[in-house]
Amino acid sequence: MVEYIKKITYEEAREIAEENALKNLKPYMTSQAIPVLREQYEEAECCWFFFRNKQIEGPSEEALKWAWAYAISKKGEVSIIADYSDEPEKLKEYLQKMSDYFKKRNI
């Protein structure tokens, strides 16, 4: 297997996540002063997970438009993912699965 070499920093990954979150969440933001992402993040070998600020939400019938988290590979690939931030065991398992996914595809 090819060695996985990261190409971006945490700061760059967070910026990518913020840009993507803003595209999805802008219609639901009541104030531009609210950060689009929480400070909380998770890191694995090949990716970071970033989570929507819980102050930003839309109607439950539109949850598929706003209730997401963002996985950013250490090479800059973006995946919009389920938000398991309130379920620590599920989150840990999902973080490892996504890291393995990015590593296997070398993205």
N, CA, C and O atoms as CSV, one atom per row, in Angstrom:
chain,resi,resn,atom,element,x,y,z
A,1,MET,N,N,0.837,-1.182,0.000
A,1,MET,CA,C,0.000,0.000,0.000
A,1,MET,C,C,0.885,1.249,0.000
A,1,MET,O,O,1.928,1.280,0.653
A,2,VAL,N,N,0.465,2.260,-0.726
A,2,VAL,CA,C,1.191,3.513,-0.814
A,2,VAL,C,C,1.056,4.275,0.500
A,2,VAL,O,O,-0.016,4.310,1.103
A,3,GLU,N,N,2.163,4.889,0.936
A,3,GLU,CA,C,2.121,5.685,2.159
A,3,GLU,C,C,1.202,6.891,1.965
A,3,GLU,O,O,1.245,7.548,0.925
A,4,TYR,N,N,0.385,7.174,2.954
A,4,TYR,CA,C,-0.523,8.317,2.895
A,4,TYR,C,C,0.225,9.544,3.393
A,4,TYR,O,O,0.634,9.601,4.553
A,5,ILE,N,N,0.401,10.510,2.529
A,5,ILE,CA,C,1.118,11.733,2.887
A,5,ILE,C,C,0.143,12.900,2.855
A,5,ILE,O,O,-0.453,13.204,1.821
A,6,LYS,N,N,-0.008,13.546,4.000
A,6,LYS,CA,C,-0.947,14.667,4.059
A,6,LYS,C,C,-0.402,15.851,3.273
A,6,LYS,O,O,0.809,16.041,3.165
A,7,LYS,N,N,-1.323,16.647,2.724
A,7,LYS,CA,C,-0.946,17.806,1.921
A,7,LYS,C,C,-1.433,19.120,2.505
A,7,LYS,O,O,-0.973,20.186,2.097
A,8,ILE,N,N,-2.363,19.057,3.459
A,8,ILE,CA,C,-2.896,20.300,4.031
A,8,ILE,C,C,-2.763,20.286,5.554
A,8,ILE,O,O,-2.610,19.234,6.176
A,9,THR,N,N,-2.824,21.469,6.126
A,9,THR,CA,C,-2.756,21.622,7.579
A,9,THR,C,C,-4.163,21.605,8.175
A,9,THR,O,O,-5.163,21.664,7.459
A,10,TYR,N,N,-4.210,21.523,9.493
A,10,TYR,CA,C,-5.489,21.617,10.198
A,10,TYR,C,C,-6.189,22.926,9.839
A,10,TYR,O,O,-7.390,22.934,9.567
A,11,GLU,N,N,-5.450,24.022,9.838
A,11,GLU,CA,C,-6.031,25.338,9.548
A,11,GLU,C,C,-6.648,25.373,8.151
A,11,GLU,O,O,-7.734,25.921,7.962
A,12,GLU,N,N,-5.958,24.791,7.178
A,12,GLU,CA,C,-6.491,24.743,5.809
A,12,GLU,C,C,-7.737,23.865,5.748
A,12,GLU,O,O,-8.705,24.199,5.065
A,13,ALA,N,N,-7.710,22.747,6.461
A,13,ALA,CA,C,-8.873,21.848,6.489
A,13,ALA,C,C,-10.078,22.544,7.111
A,13,ALA,O,O,-11.198,22.418,6.616
A,14,ARG,N,N,-9.848,23.272,8.185
A,14,ARG,CA,C,-10.946,23.992,8.844
A,14,ARG,C,C,-11.535,25.036,7.901
A,14,ARG,O,O,-12.753,25.211,7.849
A,15,GLU,N,N,-10.685,25.721,7.165
A,15,GLU,CA,C,-11.162,26.720,6.205
A,15,GLU,C,C,-12.020,26.068,5.117
A,15,GLU,O,O,-13.057,26.609,4.734
A,16,ILE,N,N,-11.591,24.921,4.629
A,16,ILE,CA,C,-12.363,24.178,3.625
A,16,ILE,C,C,-13.722,23.780,4.206
A,16,ILE,O,O,-14.753,23.925,3.547
A,17,ALA,N,N,-13.715,23.280,5.440
A,17,ALA,CA,C,-14.970,22.879,6.095
A,17,ALA,C,C,-15.892,24.084,6.277
A,17,ALA,O,O,-17.097,23.984,6.048
A,18,GLU,N,N,-15.331,25.217,6.687
A,18,GLU,CA,C,-16.145,26.424,6.882
A,18,GLU,C,C,-16.780,26.880,5.579
A,18,GLU,O,O,-17.955,27.248,5.557
A,19,GLU,N,N,-16.013,26.858,4.490
A,19,GLU,CA,C,-16.550,27.264,3.182
A,19,GLU,C,C,-17.714,26.367,2.773
A,19,GLU,O,O,-18.741,26.854,2.300
A,20,ASN,N,N,-17.553,25.063,2.956
A,20,ASN,CA,C,-18.610,24.119,2.587
A,20,ASN,C,C,-19.819,24.241,3.508
A,20,ASN,O,O,-20.959,24.177,3.048
A,21,ALA,N,N,-19.578,24.413,4.791
A,21,ALA,CA,C,-20.681,24.565,5.745
A,21,ALA,C,C,-21.470,25.834,5.446
A,21,ALA,O,O,-22.700,25.832,5.510
A,22,LEU,N,N,-20.778,26.904,5.125
A,22,LEU,CA,C,-21.456,28.169,4.843
A,22,LEU,C,C,-22.392,28.030,3.644
A,22,LEU,O,O,-23.488,28.591,3.648
A,23,LYS,N,N,-21.970,27.290,2.620
A,23,LYS,CA,C,-22.829,27.070,1.446
A,23,LYS,C,C,-24.146,26.408,1.855
A,23,LYS,O,O,-25.212,26.773,1.359
A,24,ASN,N,N,-24.062,25.437,2.759
A,24,ASN,CA,C,-25.253,24.701,3.186
A,24,ASN,C,C,-26.068,25.433,4.242
A,24,ASN,O,O,-27.293,25.318,4.271
A,25,LEU,N,N,-25.408,26.175,5.098
A,25,LEU,CA,C,-26.075,26.727,6.279
A,25,LEU,C,C,-26.504,28.180,6.155
A,25,LEU,O,O,-27.306,28.651,6.962
A,26,LYS,N,N,-25.996,28.892,5.178
A,26,LYS,CA,C,-26.297,30.323,5.055
A,26,LYS,C,C,-27.799,30.633,5.129
A,26,LYS,O,O,-28.182,31.582,5.812
A,27,PRO,N,N,-28.666,29.860,4.445
A,27,PRO,CA,C,-30.105,30.166,4.516
A,27,PRO,C,C,-30.695,30.019,5.926
A,27,PRO,O,O,-31.781,30.533,6.198
A,28,TYR,N,N,-29.992,29.327,6.814
A,28,TYR,CA,C,-30.510,29.057,8.154
A,28,TYR,C,C,-29.839,29.916,9.232
A,28,TYR,O,O,-30.182,29.824,10.410
A,29,MET,N,N,-28.896,30.737,8.823
A,29,MET,CA,C,-28.166,31.566,9.787
A,29,MET,C,C,-28.957,32.833,10.097
A,29,MET,O,O,-29.357,33.565,9.192
A,30,THR,N,N,-29.173,33.079,11.373
A,30,THR,CA,C,-29.902,34.279,11.788
A,30,THR,C,C,-28.955,35.445,12.035
A,30,THR,O,O,-29.386,36.594,12.127
A,31,SER,N,N,-27.656,35.145,12.142
A,31,SER,CA,C,-26.654,36.187,12.370
A,31,SER,C,C,-25.337,35.765,11.735
A,31,SER,O,O,-24.924,34.612,11.860
A,32,GLN,N,N,-24.684,36.689,11.060
A,32,GLN,CA,C,-23.373,36.407,10.481
A,32,GLN,C,C,-22.287,36.390,11.555
A,32,GLN,O,O,-21.163,35.961,11.295
A,33,ALA,N,N,-22.621,36.857,12.762
A,33,ALA,CA,C,-21.656,36.898,13.858
A,33,ALA,C,C,-21.442,35.523,14.494
A,33,ALA,O,O,-20.474,35.321,15.227
A,34,ILE,N,N,-22.335,34.589,14.218
A,34,ILE,CA,C,-22.226,33.244,14.782
A,34,ILE,C,C,-21.257,32.428,13.930
A,34,ILE,O,O,-21.414,32.370,12.710
A,35,PRO,N,N,-20.260,31.798,14.548
A,35,PRO,CA,C,-19.365,30.938,13.764
A,35,PRO,C,C,-20.155,29.778,13.157
A,35,PRO,O,O,-21.039,29.218,13.805
A,36,VAL,N,N,-19.840,29.427,11.937
A,36,VAL,CA,C,-20.576,28.376,11.234
A,36,VAL,C,C,-20.233,26.985,11.787
A,36,VAL,O,O,-21.054,26.070,11.721
A,37,LEU,N,N,-19.032,26.832,12.327
A,37,LEU,CA,C,-18.603,25.556,12.901
A,37,LEU,C,C,-18.321,25.709,14.389
A,37,LEU,O,O,-17.977,26.790,14.866
A,38,ARG,N,N,-18.474,24.605,15.111
A,38,ARG,CA,C,-18.077,24.573,16.520
A,38,ARG,C,C,-16.555,24.485,16.609
A,38,ARG,O,O,-15.889,24.131,15.637
A,39,GLU,N,N,-16.024,24.800,17.757
A,39,GLU,CA,C,-14.582,24.641,17.982
A,39,GLU,C,C,-14.214,23.156,18.006
A,39,GLU,O,O,-13.108,22.780,17.619
A,40,GLN,N,N,-15.136,22.326,18.455
A,40,GLN,CA,C,-14.904,20.887,18.537
A,40,GLN,C,C,-14.561,20.328,17.167
A,40,GLN,O,O,-15.179,20.686,16.164
A,41,TYR,N,N,-13.579,19.455,17.134
A,41,TYR,CA,C,-13.258,18.705,15.924
A,41,TYR,C,C,-12.678,17.371,16.356
A,41,TYR,O,O,-12.291,17.195,17.511
A,42,GLU,N,N,-12.622,16.447,15.435
A,42,GLU,CA,C,-12.016,15.144,15.693
A,42,GLU,C,C,-10.971,14.897,14.622
A,42,GLU,O,O,-11.109,15.354,13.487
A,43,GLU,N,N,-9.929,14.173,14.988
A,43,GLU,CA,C,-8.849,13.902,14.034
A,43,GLU,C,C,-8.487,12.433,14.049
A,43,GLU,O,O,-8.426,11.802,15.104
A,44,ALA,N,N,-8.247,11.894,12.859
A,44,ALA,CA,C,-7.730,10.542,12.694
A,44,ALA,C,C,-6.502,10.631,11.784
A,44,ALA,O,O,-6.080,11.725,11.409
A,45,GLU,N,N,-5.948,9.505,11.441
A,45,GLU,CA,C,-4.722,9.484,10.639
A,45,GLU,C,C,-4.853,10.254,9.327
A,45,GLU,O,O,-3.927,10.962,8.933
A,46,CYS,N,N,-5.990,10.124,8.650
A,46,CYS,CA,C,-6.119,10.672,7.294
A,46,CYS,C,C,-7.202,11.729,7.138
A,46,CYS,O,O,-7.491,12.146,6.016
A,47,CYS,N,N,-7.813,12.175,8.246
A,47,CYS,CA,C,-8.868,13.188,8.106
A,47,CYS,C,C,-9.174,13.887,9.417
A,47,CYS,O,O,-8.741,13.487,10.498
A,48,TRP,N,N,-9.941,14.948,9.262
A,48,TRP,CA,C,-10.523,15.682,10.386
A,48,TRP,C,C,-12.031,15.714,10.177
A,48,TRP,O,O,-12.505,15.710,9.041
A,49,PHE,N,N,-12.783,15.746,11.271
A,49,PHE,CA,C,-14.220,15.976,11.243
A,49,PHE,C,C,-14.486,17.337,11.884
A,49,PHE,O,O,-13.913,17.672,12.921
A,50,PHE,N,N,-15.362,18.113,11.249
A,50,PHE,CA,C,-15.786,19.407,11.774
A,50,PHE,C,C,-17.306,19.399,11.882
A,50,PHE,O,O,-17.990,18.751,11.089
A,51,PHE,N,N,-17.832,20.128,12.872
A,51,PHE,CA,C,-19.248,20.040,13.198
A,51,PHE,C,C,-19.943,21.394,13.147
A,51,PHE,O,O,-19.391,22.411,13.566
A,52,ARG,N,N,-21.152,21.382,12.631
A,52,ARG,CA,C,-22.009,22.571,12.545
A,52,ARG,C,C,-22.228,23.164,13.933
A,52,ARG,O,O,-22.409,22.442,14.914
A,53,ASN,N,N,-22.209,24.472,13.993
A,53,ASN,CA,C,-22.561,25.181,15.216
A,53,ASN,C,C,-24.032,24.870,15.516
A,53,ASN,O,O,-24.896,25.096,14.668
A,54,LYS,N,N,-24.314,24.368,16.683
A,54,LYS,CA,C,-25.686,23.952,17.015
A,54,LYS,C,C,-26.658,25.118,17.138
A,54,LYS,O,O,-27.866,24.903,17.236
A,55,GLN,N,N,-26.152,26.347,17.136
A,55,GLN,CA,C,-27.044,27.507,17.136
A,55,GLN,C,C,-27.662,27.712,15.754
A,55,GLN,O,O,-28.611,28.480,15.598
A,56,ILE,N,N,-27.121,27.024,14.765
A,56,ILE,CA,C,-27.631,27.135,13.394
A,56,ILE,C,C,-28.423,25.873,13.080
A,56,ILE,O,O,-27.872,24.773,13.036
A,57,GLU,N,N,-29.699,26.044,12.866
A,57,GLU,CA,C,-30.522,24.906,12.462
A,57,GLU,C,C,-31.730,25.403,11.695
A,57,GLU,O,O,-32.141,26.558,11.795
A,58,GLY,N,N,-32.271,24.488,10.934
A,58,GLY,CA,C,-33.451,24.801,10.148
A,58,GLY,C,C,-34.604,23.927,10.585
A,58,GLY,O,O,-34.516,23.225,11.592
A,59,PRO,N,N,-35.692,23.971,9.823
A,59,PRO,CA,C,-36.850,23.133,10.152
A,59,PRO,C,C,-36.501,21.648,10.036
A,59,PRO,O,O,-35.700,21.256,9.188
A,60,SER,N,N,-37.101,20.842,10.882
A,60,SER,CA,C,-36.793,19.408,10.891
A,60,SER,C,C,-37.066,18.744,9.550
A,60,SER,O,O,-36.374,17.798,9.175
A,61,GLU,N,N,-38.070,19.229,8.823
A,61,GLU,CA,C,-38.365,18.623,7.515
A,61,GLU,C,C,-37.287,18.947,6.473
A,61,GLU,O,O,-37.278,18.359,5.392
A,62,GLU,N,N,-36.383,19.875,6.791
A,62,GLU,CA,C,-35.278,20.215,5.888
A,62,GLU,C,C,-33.925,19.763,6.440
A,62,GLU,O,O,-32.883,20.235,5.986
A,63,ALA,N,N,-33.937,18.860,7.407
A,63,ALA,CA,C,-32.700,18.427,8.062
A,63,ALA,C,C,-31.663,17.888,7.077
A,63,ALA,O,O,-30.461,18.012,7.314
A,64,LEU,N,N,-32.116,17.295,5.983
A,64,LEU,CA,C,-31.161,16.779,4.996
A,64,LEU,C,C,-30.398,17.895,4.292
A,64,LEU,O,O,-29.434,17.628,3.573
A,65,LYS,N,N,-30.813,19.124,4.488
A,65,LYS,CA,C,-30.112,20.265,3.898
A,65,LYS,C,C,-29.115,20.901,4.863
A,65,LYS,O,O,-28.171,21.556,4.421
A,66,TRP,N,N,-29.303,20.724,6.172
A,66,TRP,CA,C,-28.473,21.464,7.124
A,66,TRP,C,C,-27.837,20.649,8.246
A,66,TRP,O,O,-26.869,21.116,8.845
A,67,ALA,N,N,-28.323,19.481,8.551
A,67,ALA,CA,C,-27.868,18.737,9.737
A,67,ALA,C,C,-26.691,17.809,9.433
A,67,ALA,O,O,-26.802,16.591,9.572
A,68,TRP,N,N,-25.576,18.385,9.023
A,68,TRP,CA,C,-24.425,17.597,8.599
A,68,TRP,C,C,-23.163,17.969,9.363
A,68,TRP,O,O,-23.099,18.989,10.049
A,69,ALA,N,N,-22.176,17.120,9.223
A,69,ALA,CA,C,-20.808,17.411,9.651
A,69,ALA,C,C,-19.952,17.325,8.386
A,69,ALA,O,O,-20.444,16.967,7.316
A,70,TYR,N,N,-18.687,17.652,8.518
A,70,TYR,CA,C,-17.809,17.740,7.348
A,70,TYR,C,C,-16.520,16.983,7.628
A,70,TYR,O,O,-15.817,17.266,8.598
A,71,ALA,N,N,-16.218,16.014,6.762
A,71,ALA,CA,C,-14.959,15.278,6.845
A,71,ALA,C,C,-14.034,15.862,5.784
A,71,ALA,O,O,-14.397,15.950,4.611
A,72,ILE,N,N,-12.851,16.257,6.202
A,72,ILE,CA,C,-11.863,16.800,5.285
A,72,ILE,C,C,-10.646,15.891,5.354
A,72,ILE,O,O,-10.043,15.719,6.414
A,73,SER,N,N,-10.292,15.313,4.214
A,73,SER,CA,C,-9.113,14.451,4.207
A,73,SER,C,C,-7.870,15.310,4.355
A,73,SER,O,O,-7.912,16.519,4.127
A,74,LYS,N,N,-6.789,14.701,4.729
A,74,LYS,CA,C,-5.540,15.437,4.896
A,74,LYS,C,C,-4.885,15.755,3.559
A,74,LYS,O,O,-3.755,16.239,3.497
A,75,LYS,N,N,-5.626,15.471,2.491
A,75,LYS,CA,C,-5.217,15.897,1.145
A,75,LYS,C,C,-6.204,16.910,0.583
A,75,LYS,O,O,-6.061,17.345,-0.559
A,76,GLY,N,N,-7.217,17.293,1.383
A,76,GLY,CA,C,-8.143,18.350,0.988
A,76,GLY,C,C,-9.455,17.908,0.376
A,76,GLY,O,O,-10.223,18.753,-0.083
A,77,GLU,N,N,-9.741,16.614,0.352
A,77,GLU,CA,C,-11.024,16.124,-0.162
A,77,GLU,C,C,-12.122,16.353,0.873
A,77,GLU,O,O,-11.883,16.247,2.076
A,78,VAL,N,N,-13.314,16.666,0.402
A,78,VAL,CA,C,-14.444,16.971,1.287
A,78,VAL,C,C,-15.511,15.894,1.168
A,78,VAL,O,O,-15.863,15.469,0.068
A,79,SER,N,N,-16.016,15.463,2.304
A,79,SER,CA,C,-17.205,14.607,2.347
A,79,SER,C,C,-18.163,15.208,3.361
A,79,SER,O,O,-17.777,15.513,4.490
A,80,ILE,N,N,-19.405,15.375,2.955
A,80,ILE,CA,C,-20.444,15.815,3.879
A,80,ILE,C,C,-20.993,14.544,4.512
A,80,ILE,O,O,-21.418,13.623,3.815
A,81,ILE,N,N,-20.978,14.507,5.834
A,81,ILE,CA,C,-21.231,13.260,6.554
A,81,ILE,C,C,-22.285,13.430,7.647
A,81,ILE,O,O,-22.654,14.547,8.011
A,82,ALA,N,N,-22.754,12.300,8.158
A,82,ALA,CA,C,-23.674,12.310,9.301
A,82,ALA,C,C,-22.961,12.888,10.515
A,82,ALA,O,O,-21.763,12.674,10.699
A,83,ASP,N,N,-23.689,13.610,11.330
A,83,ASP,CA,C,-23.129,14.228,12.532
A,83,ASP,C,C,-23.413,13.338,13.736
A,83,ASP,O,O,-24.531,13.306,14.251
A,84,TYR,N,N,-22.389,12.621,14.176
A,84,TYR,CA,C,-22.502,11.756,15.350
A,84,TYR,C,C,-21.815,12.378,16.564
A,84,TYR,O,O,-21.399,11.661,17.475
A,85,SER,N,N,-21.693,13.699,16.583
A,85,SER,CA,C,-20.962,14.357,17.669
A,85,SER,C,C,-21.603,14.139,19.039
A,85,SER,O,O,-20.933,14.313,20.057
A,86,ASP,N,N,-22.863,13.770,19.091
A,86,ASP,CA,C,-23.532,13.493,20.368
A,86,ASP,C,C,-23.508,12.009,20.733
A,86,ASP,O,O,-24.084,11.604,21.743
A,87,GLU,N,N,-22.838,11.202,19.906
A,87,GLU,CA,C,-22.758,9.761,20.139
A,87,GLU,C,C,-21.290,9.337,20.059
A,87,GLU,O,O,-20.839,8.886,19.006
A,88,PRO,N,N,-20.537,9.475,21.159
A,88,PRO,CA,C,-19.085,9.280,21.139
A,88,PRO,C,C,-18.594,7.958,20.543
A,88,PRO,O,O,-17.623,7.952,19.786
A,89,GLU,N,N,-19.236,6.861,20.864
A,89,GLU,CA,C,-18.780,5.568,20.336
A,89,GLU,C,C,-18.995,5.470,18.824
A,89,GLU,O,O,-18.117,5.022,18.087
A,90,LYS,N,N,-20.168,5.894,18.383
A,90,LYS,CA,C,-20.482,5.888,16.956
A,90,LYS,C,C,-19.546,6.839,16.208
A,90,LYS,O,O,-19.080,6.530,15.111
A,91,LEU,N,N,-19.278,7.990,16.810
A,91,LEU,CA,C,-18.385,8.976,16.201
A,91,LEU,C,C,-16.981,8.404,16.029
A,91,LEU,O,O,-16.378,8.540,14.964
A,92,LYS,N,N,-16.472,7.778,17.056
A,92,LYS,CA,C,-15.127,7.189,17.006
A,92,LYS,C,C,-15.032,6.153,15.884
A,92,LYS,O,O,-14.062,6.132,15.126
A,93,GLU,N,N,-16.037,5.307,15.789
A,93,GLU,CA,C,-16.075,4.268,14.756
A,93,GLU,C,C,-16.150,4.887,13.353
A,93,GLU,O,O,-15.453,4.450,12.437
A,94,TYR,N,N,-16.993,5.897,13.196
A,94,TYR,CA,C,-17.179,6.555,11.897
A,94,TYR,C,C,-15.918,7.310,11.478
A,94,TYR,O,O,-15.549,7.314,10.304
A,95,LEU,N,N,-15.267,7.944,12.441
A,95,LEU,CA,C,-14.020,8.655,12.163
A,95,LEU,C,C,-12.978,7.692,11.599
A,95,LEU,O,O,-12.292,8.011,10.628
A,96,GLN,N,N,-12.865,6.528,12.203
A,96,GLN,CA,C,-11.895,5.543,11.716
A,96,GLN,C,C,-12.283,5.023,10.332
A,96,GLN,O,O,-11.416,4.837,9.477
A,97,LYS,N,N,-13.572,4.789,10.105
A,97,LYS,CA,C,-14.028,4.325,8.788
A,97,LYS,C,C,-13.710,5.343,7.701
A,97,LYS,O,O,-13.242,4.983,6.621
A,98,MET,N,N,-13.966,6.613,7.989
A,98,MET,CA,C,-13.690,7.653,6.990
A,98,MET,C,C,-12.193,7.808,6.762
A,98,MET,O,O,-11.760,8.011,5.628
A,99,SER,N,N,-11.409,7.715,7.807
A,99,SER,CA,C,-9.958,7.789,7.661
A,99,SER,C,C,-9.464,6.640,6.778
A,99,SER,O,O,-8.640,6.843,5.885
A,100,ASP,N,N,-9.971,5.446,7.034
A,100,ASP,CA,C,-9.606,4.283,6.214
A,100,ASP,C,C,-10.035,4.479,4.760
A,100,ASP,O,O,-9.304,4.113,3.839
A,101,TYR,N,N,-11.213,5.052,4.556
A,101,TYR,CA,C,-11.724,5.333,3.209
A,101,TYR,C,C,-10.775,6.263,2.454
A,101,TYR,O,O,-10.400,5.985,1.315
A,102,PHE,N,N,-10.389,7.368,3.094
A,102,PHE,CA,C,-9.483,8.315,2.443
A,102,PHE,C,C,-8.116,7.669,2.173
A,102,PHE,O,O,-7.512,7.897,1.125
A,103,LYS,N,N,-7.643,6.872,3.117
A,103,LYS,CA,C,-6.335,6.224,2.952
A,103,LYS,C,C,-6.363,5.215,1.808
A,103,LYS,O,O,-5.454,5.182,0.980
A,104,LYS,N,N,-7.398,4.400,1.765
A,104,LYS,CA,C,-7.513,3.372,0.726
A,104,LYS,C,C,-7.536,3.997,-0.667
A,104,LYS,O,O,-6.954,3.452,-1.605
A,105,ARG,N,N,-8.202,5.131,-0.801
A,105,ARG,CA,C,-8.314,5.805,-2.097
A,105,ARG,C,C,-7.199,6.820,-2.336
A,105,ARG,O,O,-7.101,7.420,-3.407
A,106,ASN,N,N,-6.359,7.000,-1.310
A,106,ASN,CA,C,-5.239,7.947,-1.380
A,106,ASN,C,C,-5.711,9.349,-1.768
A,106,ASN,O,O,-5.111,10.028,-2.601
A,107,ILE,N,N,-6.806,9.749,-1.132
A,107,ILE,CA,C,-7.349,11.093,-1.401
A,107,ILE,C,C,-7.426,11.912,-0.124
A,107,ILE,O,O,-7.857,13.065,-0.156
